[in-house]
Amino acid sequence: MTAEQYLRLATESVGMPTPPATSERLRAARTSMGERPCWDAAVDLGPISDAPWRSMVIVGHWADAPASYGNSRANRSPSPPRFSSSGSARSS
């Protein structure tokens, strides 16, 4: 995938018009393409769950993703969305 294709897919997939492919945008696209995708990060949700403020974690799926995303490096999970929220905010 080229930086131009990445820029187009990253914007059109969320309903935005593709911006002009300036040198700065293409450099940013190339950088993003080389970074570890956020969905590969291992996040310990325990501290978030135990935090003294309300929180909600929403986990989705790729069932409605645009067909053009089929060529990206995304690891698509077939699982349905799950919702989890902590209790009310606690005071110290």
Residue pairs with C-beta under 8 A, 6 or more apart in sequence:
1 9
1 33
1 71
1 72
3 21
3 26
3 27
3 29
3 30
3 33
4 21
4 26
4 29
6 29
6 30
6 32
6 33
7 18
7 19
7 21
7 25
7 26
7 29
8 18
9 66
9 68
9 69
9 72
10 29
10 32
11 17
11 18
11 19
12 18
12 66
12 68
13 65
13 66
13 68
13 69
19 25
37 73
37 74
37 75
39 74
39 75
40 75
45 57
48 55
48 57
48 86
49 55
49 84
49 86
51 86
52 89
52 90
52 91
52 92
53 89
54 85
54 86
54 87
54 88
54 89
55 85
55 86
56 83
56 84
56 85
56 86
57 83
57 84
57 85
58 81
58 82
58 83
59 79
59 81
59 82
59 83
60 81
61 76
61 77
61 78
61 79
61 80
61 81
62 69
62 74
62 76
62 77
62 78
63 78
65 74
65 76
